[in-house]
Amino acid sequence: MELTKQEKDFQKLMQIWAILFLVSGIVFFGLHNVILELLDTIGGWFGMHQHLAPSVSEGTATAKASHFWMVLVLSLMATLSVLCYSIYRNPKRNHVFIVPVLISKALSTLGFLAALLIGRIAFGYLLGFLVDGTILVLTLVYYGRTDLDEELLAMVKQEFPEPIIPLWGDEAAAKQDPAPRV
């Protein structure tokens, strides 16, 4: 498989993400409270006193609930790792797997931003926004430099040649060819 320089750069980035997602998922799964306490401490140095780690007063119910969510975190990170590894192994064939990676990073970036904007000024949210936002932007830039995105757009256009519902005020076209009612 012959790759362009841009595709090789993208391939290397996917290898880095595959390792990073797997290692961070395992570390966060095993040490989530320690990491949250560390983030809270660092945030305190910068005047961010909202805490993410469960307090002693919240008791064991919160700790048990956090274990539930950590299982989901681990499964998501493992899935992201496998998707990135698949792209790394064969970028030309598996580049479409970038879509769920981008969706995941976009949603987590927006989620962290929303948490910051609704008043939970916690260092962990700021760091999450910056880290996942950086991953999102780097992935978009490296993917955009390849010609693989053209193939993905062609596949989408082939699958969805015409919009079912006009989105940008094309009411005249909608009246001429209304969508069938089910």
PyMOL commands that place a pseudoatom at each C-alpha (Angstrom):
pseudoatom trace, name=CA, resn=MET, resi=1, chain=A, elem=C, hetatm=0, pos=[0.000, 0.000, 0.000]
pseudoatom trace, name=CA, resn=GLU, resi=2, chain=A, elem=C, hetatm=0, pos=[1.582, 3.227, -1.196]
pseudoatom trace, name=CA, resn=LEU, resi=3, chain=A, elem=C, hetatm=0, pos=[0.826, 6.217, 1.024]
pseudoatom trace, name=CA, resn=THR, resi=4, chain=A, elem=C, hetatm=0, pos=[1.434, 9.904, 0.405]
pseudoatom trace, name=CA, resn=LYS, resi=5, chain=A, elem=C, hetatm=0, pos=[3.389, 11.919, 2.979]
pseudoatom trace, name=CA, resn=GLN, resi=6, chain=A, elem=C, hetatm=0, pos=[0.123, 13.375, 4.310]
pseudoatom trace, name=CA, resn=GLU, resi=7, chain=A, elem=C, hetatm=0, pos=[-1.397, 9.905, 4.636]
pseudoatom trace, name=CA, resn=LYS, resi=8, chain=A, elem=C, hetatm=0, pos=[1.715, 8.678, 6.462]
pseudoatom trace, name=CA, resn=ASP, resi=9, chain=A, elem=C, hetatm=0, pos=[1.459, 11.637, 8.859]
pseudoatom trace, name=CA, resn=PHE, resi=10, chain=A, elem=C, hetatm=0, pos=[-2.209, 10.849, 9.425]
pseudoatom trace, name=CA, resn=GLN, resi=11, chain=A, elem=C, hetatm=0, pos=[-1.345, 7.177, 9.925]
pseudoatom trace, name=CA, resn=LYS, resi=12, chain=A, elem=C, hetatm=0, pos=[1.252, 8.095, 12.582]
pseudoatom trace, name=CA, resn=LEU, resi=13, chain=A, elem=C, hetatm=0, pos=[-1.269, 10.310, 14.360]
pseudoatom trace, name=CA, resn=MET, resi=14, chain=A, elem=C, hetatm=0, pos=[-3.756, 7.416, 14.445]
pseudoatom trace, name=CA, resn=GLN, resi=15, chain=A, elem=C, hetatm=0, pos=[-1.066, 5.180, 15.966]
pseudoatom trace, name=CA, resn=ILE, resi=16, chain=A, elem=C, hetatm=0, pos=[-0.441, 7.794, 18.669]
pseudoatom trace, name=CA, resn=TRP, resi=17, chain=A, elem=C, hetatm=0, pos=[-4.184, 8.165, 19.377]
pseudoatom trace, name=CA, resn=ALA, resi=18, chain=A, elem=C, hetatm=0, pos=[-4.659, 4.369, 19.515]
pseudoatom trace, name=CA, resn=ILE, resi=19, chain=A, elem=C, hetatm=0, pos=[-1.980, 4.064, 22.202]
pseudoatom trace, name=CA, resn=LEU, resi=20, chain=A, elem=C, hetatm=0, pos=[-3.066, 7.228, 24.042]
pseudoatom trace, name=CA, resn=PHE, resi=21, chain=A, elem=C, hetatm=0, pos=[-6.743, 6.243, 24.197]
pseudoatom trace, name=CA, resn=LEU, resi=22, chain=A, elem=C, hetatm=0, pos=[-5.992, 2.731, 25.406]
pseudoatom trace, name=CA, resn=VAL, resi=23, chain=A, elem=C, hetatm=0, pos=[-3.474, 3.778, 28.070]
pseudoatom trace, name=CA, resn=SER, resi=24, chain=A, elem=C, hetatm=0, pos=[-5.543, 6.721, 29.313]
pseudoatom trace, name=CA, resn=GLY, resi=25, chain=A, elem=C, hetatm=0, pos=[-8.684, 4.561, 29.477]
pseudoatom trace, name=CA, resn=ILE, resi=26, chain=A, elem=C, hetatm=0, pos=[-6.915, 1.936, 31.582]
pseudoatom trace, name=CA, resn=VAL, resi=27, chain=A, elem=C, hetatm=0, pos=[-5.234, 4.526, 33.839]
pseudoatom trace, name=CA, resn=PHE, resi=28, chain=A, elem=C, hetatm=0, pos=[-8.436, 6.505, 34.340]
pseudoatom trace, name=CA, resn=PHE, resi=29, chain=A, elem=C, hetatm=0, pos=[-10.383, 3.308, 35.025]
pseudoatom trace, name=CA, resn=GLY, resi=30, chain=A, elem=C, hetatm=0, pos=[-7.947, 2.240, 37.725]
pseudoatom trace, name=CA, resn=LEU, resi=31, chain=A, elem=C, hetatm=0, pos=[-7.136, 5.622, 39.246]
pseudoatom trace, name=CA, resn=HIS, resi=32, chain=A, elem=C, hetatm=0, pos=[-10.153, 7.816, 38.501]
pseudoatom trace, name=CA, resn=ASN, resi=33, chain=A, elem=C, hetatm=0, pos=[-10.561, 9.221, 42.018]
pseudoatom trace, name=CA, resn=VAL, resi=34, chain=A, elem=C, hetatm=0, pos=[-6.828, 9.902, 42.349]
pseudoatom trace, name=CA, resn=ILE, resi=35, chain=A, elem=C, hetatm=0, pos=[-6.820, 11.717, 38.992]
pseudoatom trace, name=CA, resn=LEU, resi=36, chain=A, elem=C, hetatm=0, pos=[-9.911, 13.745, 39.890]
pseudoatom trace, name=CA, resn=GLU, resi=37, chain=A, elem=C, hetatm=0, pos=[-8.391, 14.721, 43.247]
pseudoatom trace, name=CA, resn=LEU, resi=38, chain=A, elem=C, hetatm=0, pos=[-5.168, 15.752, 41.485]
pseudoatom trace, name=CA, resn=LEU, resi=39, chain=A, elem=C, hetatm=0, pos=[-7.142, 17.864, 38.995]
pseudoatom trace, name=CA, resn=ASP, resi=40, chain=A, elem=C, hetatm=0, pos=[-9.089, 19.450, 41.879]
pseudoatom trace, name=CA, resn=THR, resi=41, chain=A, elem=C, hetatm=0, pos=[-5.822, 20.267, 43.674]
pseudoatom trace, name=CA, resn=ILE, resi=42, chain=A, elem=C, hetatm=0, pos=[-4.264, 21.837, 40.580]
pseudoatom trace, name=CA, resn=GLY, resi=43, chain=A, elem=C, hetatm=0, pos=[-7.479, 23.762, 39.941]
pseudoatom trace, name=CA, resn=GLY, resi=44, chain=A, elem=C, hetatm=0, pos=[-7.336, 25.090, 43.499]
pseudoatom trace, name=CA, resn=TRP, resi=45, chain=A, elem=C, hetatm=0, pos=[-3.917, 26.603, 42.756]
pseudoatom trace, name=CA, resn=PHE, resi=46, chain=A, elem=C, hetatm=0, pos=[-5.598, 28.637, 39.991]
pseudoatom trace, name=CA, resn=GLY, resi=47, chain=A, elem=C, hetatm=0, pos=[-8.617, 29.633, 42.084]
pseudoatom trace, name=CA, resn=MET, resi=48, chain=A, elem=C, hetatm=0, pos=[-10.923, 27.005, 40.587]
pseudoatom trace, name=CA, resn=HIS, resi=49, chain=A, elem=C, hetatm=0, pos=[-12.597, 25.559, 43.666]
pseudoatom trace, name=CA, resn=GLN, resi=50, chain=A, elem=C, hetatm=0, pos=[-15.303, 23.425, 42.057]
pseudoatom trace, name=CA, resn=HIS, resi=51, chain=A, elem=C, hetatm=0, pos=[-14.499, 19.798, 42.799]
pseudoatom trace, name=CA, resn=LEU, resi=52, chain=A, elem=C, hetatm=0, pos=[-14.937, 16.796, 40.527]
pseudoatom trace, name=CA, resn=ALA, resi=53, chain=A, elem=C, hetatm=0, pos=[-13.757, 14.118, 42.969]
pseudoatom trace, name=CA, resn=PRO, resi=54, chain=A, elem=C, hetatm=0, pos=[-16.444, 12.759, 45.301]
pseudoatom trace, name=CA, resn=SER, resi=55, chain=A, elem=C, hetatm=0, pos=[-16.087, 14.060, 48.844]
pseudoatom trace, name=CA, resn=VAL, resi=56, chain=A, elem=C, hetatm=0, pos=[-16.051, 11.865, 51.938]
pseudoatom trace, name=CA, resn=SER, resi=57, chain=A, elem=C, hetatm=0, pos=[-19.493, 13.203, 52.872]
pseudoatom trace, name=CA, resn=GLU, resi=58, chain=A, elem=C, hetatm=0, pos=[-20.949, 11.854, 49.622]
pseudoatom trace, name=CA, resn=GLY, resi=59, chain=A, elem=C, hetatm=0, pos=[-20.247, 8.354, 50.870]
pseudoatom trace, name=CA, resn=THR, resi=60, chain=A, elem=C, hetatm=0, pos=[-19.896, 4.990, 49.206]
pseudoatom trace, name=CA, resn=ALA, resi=61, chain=A, elem=C, hetatm=0, pos=[-22.964, 5.351, 46.964]
pseudoatom trace, name=CA, resn=THR, resi=62, chain=A, elem=C, hetatm=0, pos=[-21.132, 7.962, 44.889]
pseudoatom trace, name=CA, resn=ALA, resi=63, chain=A, elem=C, hetatm=0, pos=[-18.033, 5.792, 44.751]
pseudoatom trace, name=CA, resn=LYS, resi=64, chain=A, elem=C, hetatm=0, pos=[-20.080, 2.811, 43.560]
pseudoatom trace, name=CA, resn=ALA, resi=65, chain=A, elem=C, hetatm=0, pos=[-21.839, 4.953, 40.950]
pseudoatom trace, name=CA, resn=SER, resi=66, chain=A, elem=C, hetatm=0, pos=[-18.489, 6.203, 39.682]
pseudoatom trace, name=CA, resn=HIS, resi=67, chain=A, elem=C, hetatm=0, pos=[-17.369, 2.601, 39.134]
pseudoatom trace, name=CA, resn=PHE, resi=68, chain=A, elem=C, hetatm=0, pos=[-20.428, 2.126, 36.923]
pseudoatom trace, name=CA, resn=TRP, resi=69, chain=A, elem=C, hetatm=0, pos=[-19.420, 5.091, 34.757]
pseudoatom trace, name=CA, resn=MET, resi=70, chain=A, elem=C, hetatm=0, pos=[-15.787, 3.986, 34.652]
pseudoatom trace, name=CA, resn=VAL, resi=71, chain=A, elem=C, hetatm=0, pos=[-16.825, 0.752, 32.910]
pseudoatom trace, name=CA, resn=LEU, resi=72, chain=A, elem=C, hetatm=0, pos=[-18.449, 2.853, 30.198]
pseudoatom trace, name=CA, resn=VAL, resi=73, chain=A, elem=C, hetatm=0, pos=[-15.378, 5.105, 30.003]
pseudoatom trace, name=CA, resn=LEU, resi=74, chain=A, elem=C, hetatm=0, pos=[-13.124, 2.096, 29.552]
pseudoatom trace, name=CA, resn=SER, resi=75, chain=A, elem=C, hetatm=0, pos=[-15.339, 0.633, 26.820]
pseudoatom trace, name=CA, resn=LEU, resi=76, chain=A, elem=C, hetatm=0, pos=[-15.419, 3.974, 24.959]
pseudoatom trace, name=CA, resn=MET, resi=77, chain=A, elem=C, hetatm=0, pos=[-11.659, 4.438, 25.183]
pseudoatom trace, name=CA, resn=ALA, resi=78, chain=A, elem=C, hetatm=0, pos=[-11.067, 0.866, 24.023]
pseudoatom trace, name=CA, resn=THR, resi=79, chain=A, elem=C, hetatm=0, pos=[-13.430, 1.415, 21.081]
pseudoatom trace, name=CA, resn=LEU, resi=80, chain=A, elem=C, hetatm=0, pos=[-11.672, 4.649, 20.121]
pseudoatom trace, name=CA, resn=SER, resi=81, chain=A, elem=C, hetatm=0, pos=[-8.348, 2.870, 20.391]
pseudoatom trace, name=CA, resn=VAL, resi=82, chain=A, elem=C, hetatm=0, pos=[-9.481, 0.033, 18.104]
pseudoatom trace, name=CA, resn=LEU, resi=83, chain=A, elem=C, hetatm=0, pos=[-10.890, 2.503, 15.557]
pseudoatom trace, name=CA, resn=CYS, resi=84, chain=A, elem=C, hetatm=0, pos=[-7.633, 4.465, 15.474]
pseudoatom trace, name=CA, resn=TYR, resi=85, chain=A, elem=C, hetatm=0, pos=[-5.579, 1.279, 15.321]
pseudoatom trace, name=CA, resn=SER, resi=86, chain=A, elem=C, hetatm=0, pos=[-7.680, 0.058, 12.386]
pseudoatom trace, name=CA, resn=ILE, resi=87, chain=A, elem=C, hetatm=0, pos=[-7.057, 3.332, 10.558]
pseudoatom trace, name=CA, resn=TYR, resi=88, chain=A, elem=C, hetatm=0, pos=[-3.347, 3.098, 11.382]
pseudoatom trace, name=CA, resn=ARG, resi=89, chain=A, elem=C, hetatm=0, pos=[-3.129, -0.439, 9.972]
pseudoatom trace, name=CA, resn=ASN, resi=90, chain=A, elem=C, hetatm=0, pos=[-4.715, 0.528, 6.645]
pseudoatom trace, name=CA, resn=PRO, resi=91, chain=A, elem=C, hetatm=0, pos=[-5.609, 4.214, 6.244]
pseudoatom trace, name=CA, resn=LYS, resi=92, chain=A, elem=C, hetatm=0, pos=[-6.835, 3.835, 2.667]
pseudoatom trace, name=CA, resn=ARG, resi=93, chain=A, elem=C, hetatm=0, pos=[-9.328, 1.093, 3.489]
pseudoatom trace, name=CA, resn=ASN, resi=94, chain=A, elem=C, hetatm=0, pos=[-10.308, 2.054, 7.041]
pseudoatom trace, name=CA, resn=HIS, resi=95, chain=A, elem=C, hetatm=0, pos=[-10.321, 5.859, 6.958]
pseudoatom trace, name=CA, resn=VAL, resi=96, chain=A, elem=C, hetatm=0, pos=[-14.125, 5.916, 7.318]
pseudoatom trace, name=CA, resn=PHE, resi=97, chain=A, elem=C, hetatm=0, pos=[-13.613, 4.892, 10.953]
pseudoatom trace, name=CA, resn=ILE, resi=98, chain=A, elem=C, hetatm=0, pos=[-12.506, 8.474, 11.542]
pseudoatom trace, name=CA, resn=VAL, resi=99, chain=A, elem=C, hetatm=0, pos=[-16.168, 9.557, 11.660]
pseudoatom trace, name=CA, resn=PRO, resi=100, chain=A, elem=C, hetatm=0, pos=[-17.005, 8.004, 15.076]
pseudoatom trace, name=CA, resn=VAL, resi=101, chain=A, elem=C, hetatm=0, pos=[-13.657, 9.243, 16.441]
pseudoatom trace, name=CA, resn=LEU, resi=102, chain=A, elem=C, hetatm=0, pos=[-14.465, 12.794, 15.342]
pseudoatom trace, name=CA, resn=ILE, resi=103, chain=A, elem=C, hetatm=0, pos=[-18.013, 12.571, 16.696]
pseudoatom trace, name=CA, resn=SER, resi=104, chain=A, elem=C, hetatm=0, pos=[-16.740, 11.326, 20.050]
pseudoatom trace, name=CA, resn=LYS, resi=105, chain=A, elem=C, hetatm=0, pos=[-14.135, 14.074, 20.382]
pseudoatom trace, name=CA, resn=ALA, resi=106, chain=A, elem=C, hetatm=0, pos=[-16.561, 16.779, 19.197]
pseudoatom trace, name=CA, resn=LEU, resi=107, chain=A, elem=C, hetatm=0, pos=[-19.186, 15.716, 21.729]
pseudoatom trace, name=CA, resn=SER, resi=108, chain=A, elem=C, hetatm=0, pos=[-16.723, 15.498, 24.613]
pseudoatom trace, name=CA, resn=THR, resi=109, chain=A, elem=C, hetatm=0, pos=[-15.219, 18.886, 23.705]
pseudoatom trace, name=CA, resn=LEU, resi=110, chain=A, elem=C, hetatm=0, pos=[-18.676, 20.471, 23.579]
pseudoatom trace, name=CA, resn=GLY, resi=111, chain=A, elem=C, hetatm=0, pos=[-19.679, 18.678, 26.785]
pseudoatom trace, name=CA, resn=PHE, resi=112, chain=A, elem=C, hetatm=0, pos=[-16.681, 20.025, 28.674]
pseudoatom trace, name=CA, resn=LEU, resi=113, chain=A, elem=C, hetatm=0, pos=[-17.340, 23.508, 27.285]
pseudoatom trace, name=CA, resn=ALA, resi=114, chain=A, elem=C, hetatm=0, pos=[-20.996, 23.317, 28.321]
pseudoatom trace, name=CA, resn=ALA, resi=115, chain=A, elem=C, hetatm=0, pos=[-19.981, 22.230, 31.831]
pseudoatom trace, name=CA, resn=LEU, resi=116, chain=A, elem=C, hetatm=0, pos=[-17.682, 25.251, 32.044]
pseudoatom trace, name=CA, resn=LEU, resi=117, chain=A, elem=C, hetatm=0, pos=[-20.351, 27.649, 30.753]
pseudoatom trace, name=CA, resn=ILE, resi=118, chain=A, elem=C, hetatm=0, pos=[-23.134, 26.526, 33.096]
pseudoatom trace, name=CA, resn=GLY, resi=119, chain=A, elem=C, hetatm=0, pos=[-21.069, 27.486, 36.086]
pseudoatom trace, name=CA, resn=ARG, resi=120, chain=A, elem=C, hetatm=0, pos=[-19.013, 24.431, 37.009]
pseudoatom trace, name=CA, resn=ILE, resi=121, chain=A, elem=C, hetatm=0, pos=[-15.658, 26.166, 36.692]
pseudoatom trace, name=CA, resn=ALA, resi=122, chain=A, elem=C, hetatm=0, pos=[-13.589, 23.109, 37.500]
pseudoatom trace, name=CA, resn=PHE, resi=123, chain=A, elem=C, hetatm=0, pos=[-10.036, 22.618, 36.289]
pseudoatom trace, name=CA, resn=GLY, resi=124, chain=A, elem=C, hetatm=0, pos=[-10.883, 19.105, 35.064]
pseudoatom trace, name=CA, resn=TYR, resi=125, chain=A, elem=C, hetatm=0, pos=[-13.518, 20.494, 32.699]
pseudoatom trace, name=CA, resn=LEU, resi=126, chain=A, elem=C, hetatm=0, pos=[-11.124, 23.131, 31.387]
pseudoatom trace, name=CA, resn=LEU, resi=127, chain=A, elem=C, hetatm=0, pos=[-8.386, 20.543, 30.881]
pseudoatom trace, name=CA, resn=GLY, resi=128, chain=A, elem=C, hetatm=0, pos=[-10.838, 18.118, 29.234]
pseudoatom trace, name=CA, resn=PHE, resi=129, chain=A, elem=C, hetatm=0, pos=[-12.011, 20.862, 26.876]
pseudoatom trace, name=CA, resn=LEU, resi=130, chain=A, elem=C, hetatm=0, pos=[-8.433, 21.775, 25.947]
pseudoatom trace, name=CA, resn=VAL, resi=131, chain=A, elem=C, hetatm=0, pos=[-7.193, 18.187, 25.528]
pseudoatom trace, name=CA, resn=ASP, resi=132, chain=A, elem=C, hetatm=0, pos=[-10.171, 16.794, 23.608]
pseudoatom trace, name=CA, resn=GLY, resi=133, chain=A, elem=C, hetatm=0, pos=[-10.465, 20.007, 21.581]
pseudoatom trace, name=CA, resn=THR, resi=134, chain=A, elem=C, hetatm=0, pos=[-6.808, 19.711, 20.617]
pseudoatom trace, name=CA, resn=ILE, resi=135, chain=A, elem=C, hetatm=0, pos=[-7.262, 16.050, 19.667]
pseudoatom trace, name=CA, resn=LEU, resi=136, chain=A, elem=C, hetatm=0, pos=[-10.290, 17.005, 17.562]
pseudoatom trace, name=CA, resn=VAL, resi=137, chain=A, elem=C, hetatm=0, pos=[-8.534, 19.851, 15.761]
pseudoatom trace, name=CA, resn=LEU, resi=138, chain=A, elem=C, hetatm=0, pos=[-5.316, 17.886, 15.142]
pseudoatom trace, name=CA, resn=THR, resi=139, chain=A, elem=C, hetatm=0, pos=[-7.286, 14.938, 13.797]
pseudoatom trace, name=CA, resn=LEU, resi=140, chain=A, elem=C, hetatm=0, pos=[-9.337, 17.177, 11.501]
pseudoatom trace, name=CA, resn=VAL, resi=141, chain=A, elem=C, hetatm=0, pos=[-6.210, 18.955, 10.236]
pseudoatom trace, name=CA, resn=TYR, resi=142, chain=A, elem=C, hetatm=0, pos=[-4.230, 15.775, 9.581]
pseudoatom trace, name=CA, resn=TYR, resi=143, chain=A, elem=C, hetatm=0, pos=[-7.208, 14.027, 7.995]
pseudoatom trace, name=CA, resn=GLY, resi=144, chain=A, elem=C, hetatm=0, pos=[-8.029, 17.100, 5.915]
pseudoatom trace, name=CA, resn=ARG, resi=145, chain=A, elem=C, hetatm=0, pos=[-4.496, 17.168, 4.480]
pseudoatom trace, name=CA, resn=THR, resi=146, chain=A, elem=C, hetatm=0, pos=[-5.016, 13.737, 2.938]
pseudoatom trace, name=CA, resn=ASP, resi=147, chain=A, elem=C, hetatm=0, pos=[-7.117, 12.933, -0.100]
pseudoatom trace, name=CA, resn=LEU, resi=148, chain=A, elem=C, hetatm=0, pos=[-8.985, 10.350, 1.953]
pseudoatom trace, name=CA, resn=ASP, resi=149, chain=A, elem=C, hetatm=0, pos=[-11.651, 12.887, 2.897]
pseudoatom trace, name=CA, resn=GLU, resi=150, chain=A, elem=C, hetatm=0, pos=[-12.595, 13.150, -0.798]
pseudoatom trace, name=CA, resn=GLU, resi=151, chain=A, elem=C, hetatm=0, pos=[-13.339, 9.424, -0.842]
pseudoatom trace, name=CA, resn=LEU, resi=152, chain=A, elem=C, hetatm=0, pos=[-15.453, 9.758, 2.303]
pseudoatom trace, name=CA, resn=LEU, resi=153, chain=A, elem=C, hetatm=0, pos=[-17.425, 12.677, 0.839]
pseudoatom trace, name=CA, resn=ALA, resi=154, chain=A, elem=C, hetatm=0, pos=[-17.996, 10.719, -2.376]
pseudoatom trace, name=CA, resn=MET, resi=155, chain=A, elem=C, hetatm=0, pos=[-19.304, 7.768, -0.352]
pseudoatom trace, name=CA, resn=VAL, resi=156, chain=A, elem=C, hetatm=0, pos=[-21.683, 10.047, 1.578]
pseudoatom trace, name=CA, resn=LYS, resi=157, chain=A, elem=C, hetatm=0, pos=[-22.920, 11.669, -1.631]
pseudoatom trace, name=CA, resn=GLN, resi=158, chain=A, elem=C, hetatm=0, pos=[-23.487, 8.246, -3.170]
pseudoatom trace, name=CA, resn=GLU, resi=159, chain=A, elem=C, hetatm=0, pos=[-25.423, 7.086, -0.113]
pseudoatom trace, name=CA, resn=PHE, resi=160, chain=A, elem=C, hetatm=0, pos=[-27.427, 10.328, 0.242]
pseudoatom trace, name=CA, resn=PRO, resi=161, chain=A, elem=C, hetatm=0, pos=[-27.559, 11.975, -3.222]
pseudoatom trace, name=CA, resn=GLU, resi=162, chain=A, elem=C, hetatm=0, pos=[-30.404, 14.401, -2.488]
pseudoatom trace, name=CA, resn=PRO, resi=163, chain=A, elem=C, hetatm=0, pos=[-31.588, 15.837, 0.796]
pseudoatom trace, name=CA, resn=ILE, resi=164, chain=A, elem=C, hetatm=0, pos=[-34.956, 14.469, 1.879]
pseudoatom trace, name=CA, resn=ILE, resi=165, chain=A, elem=C, hetatm=0, pos=[-35.898, 17.723, 3.605]
pseudoatom trace, name=CA, resn=PRO, resi=166, chain=A, elem=C, hetatm=0, pos=[-34.589, 21.035, 2.254]
pseudoatom trace, name=CA, resn=LEU, resi=167, chain=A, elem=C, hetatm=0, pos=[-32.539, 22.678, 4.972]
pseudoatom trace, name=CA, resn=TRP, resi=168, chain=A, elem=C, hetatm=0, pos=[-31.791, 26.145, 3.620]
pseudoatom trace, name=CA, resn=GLY, resi=169, chain=A, elem=C, hetatm=0, pos=[-35.092, 27.681, 2.601]
pseudoatom trace, name=CA, resn=ASP, resi=170, chain=A, elem=C, hetatm=0, pos=[-35.689, 25.834, -0.658]
pseudoatom trace, name=CA, resn=GLU, resi=171, chain=A, elem=C, hetatm=0, pos=[-39.451, 25.745, -0.096]
pseudoatom trace, name=CA, resn=ALA, resi=172, chain=A, elem=C, hetatm=0, pos=[-40.200, 25.920, -3.833]
pseudoatom trace, name=CA, resn=ALA, resi=173, chain=A, elem=C, hetatm=0, pos=[-38.307, 22.677, -4.468]
pseudoatom trace, name=CA, resn=ALA, resi=174, chain=A, elem=C, hetatm=0, pos=[-40.062, 21.053, -1.512]
pseudoatom trace, name=CA, resn=LYS, resi=175, chain=A, elem=C, hetatm=0, pos=[-43.493, 21.996, -2.915]
pseudoatom trace, name=CA, resn=GLN, resi=176, chain=A, elem=C, hetatm=0, pos=[-42.621, 20.577, -6.340]
pseudoatom trace, name=CA, resn=ASP, resi=177, chain=A, elem=C, hetatm=0, pos=[-41.323, 17.280, -5.000]
pseudoatom trace, name=CA, resn=PRO, resi=178, chain=A, elem=C, hetatm=0, pos=[-42.750, 16.731, -1.515]
pseudoatom trace, name=CA, resn=ALA, resi=179, chain=A, elem=C, hetatm=0, pos=[-41.317, 13.917, 0.566]
pseudoatom trace, name=CA, resn=PRO, resi=180, chain=A, elem=C, hetatm=0, pos=[-43.559, 10.854, 0.610]
pseudoatom trace, name=CA, resn=ARG, resi=181, chain=A, elem=C, hetatm=0, pos=[-45.665, 10.453, 3.737]
pseudoatom trace, name=CA, resn=VAL, resi=182, chain=A, elem=C, hetatm=0, pos=[-45.561, 7.179, 5.568]
for i in range(1, 182): cmd.bond("trace and resi %d" % i, "trace and resi %d" % (i + 1))
show_as sticks, trace
zoom trace
